[in-house]
Amino acid sequence: MKVYLLSLGAGLLVGIVYSLLNVRSPAPPVIALVGLLGILVGEQLIPFAKTLMNKEPAAVSWIHQIKPHMFGHLPKGGDSIVGVHQAEARMEDHS
């Protein structure tokens, strides 16, 4: 989470510098970002519907398909990567 906050802070700093220099940002407008979010969500509708049609719990689709694709793996530091692998192995054992 710290990496995401640092990234946001860096973006804010660059935005302030752009504003001071009266330069427009090359970033897409908010409407384009909302469209990208729609694409991400839309990609998950069919796999999610298949999960529901197979009468599997919605959590199965969330854990194995939607969450990894939409959010990726959150950055971890040091030894906590080992903990993540152990947690994934436990989840697979319970499946």
N, C-alpha and C positions, 0 to 999 in steps of 0.2 A: 504494500500500500504506500510505503514511503516513496518508492520510485514514481508512482503515479502523482503524488503530491509535488514532488520535485519537478516532474514534467509540466504539471499545471503551472507551477511557479515560474518556470522558465518561459512558458508561453505568455504568461501575464507580463513578464519583464520585456519580452520582445514586442508585445502589443503596445506597451507604454513607450518604448523607443520609437516604434512606427508612428505613434500619435504625435510625439514630440517633433519628429521629422516631417510630419504631414504626408506620410506615405501610406498608400492603401495596402492592406494585407493581401498576399496572393492566395490565402486560404479561401475555400469555397464558402458561399453564404450559408447561413443556418438551414435554409430550405434544402440544400444539397445534402447536408449532414443528416437531416431527418429522412431524406430519401434513402441514404445508405443504411440507416437503422431499419427502415422498412424492408430493404433487401435482406438484411441479416435475419430479421424475424420471419420473412416470407420463406426463406430457405428451410426454416425449421418446421413449417406447418405440415408438410407432407410426412416427414418422419414421425412427427408427434401424432398425427392422425392415424398412421399405421400402428403406432404403439397402442393407441386407444382401441383400434379395431381388433387388435390381437388380444384385447382384454388384459394387457399388462398395466401395472400401475404407472401413472404419469411420471412418477419420480424416476423410473427406469430411463425414460426418454430424456428427462432433464439431466440426469447424472452422466449418461453415456453419450448423448448426442448434442443437446442444446447448449448446456453450460460450457463444455470444452470448446465448441465452435464459436460461440458468441463472445466468451470472455477470455478464452485461452487460459494458460496456466499463470496464475499470479506469481510474480517473482518472489523467491524465498532466498534467504541468506544462509550461508554456511551449512550447519548440520541439519537444518529443518528440511532440506531436500530428502534426506533419509527418512524422516518422519512422513513426508508426503508419499513416498513409495510404499512405506509400511501401511499407511492408511488405504492406499489404492489396493494393495494386496488383500487387506481385510475386507474391503468392499466386494472384491471379486469372489472371495471365499463365501460371502453371505449370499451371493447371487444364485 
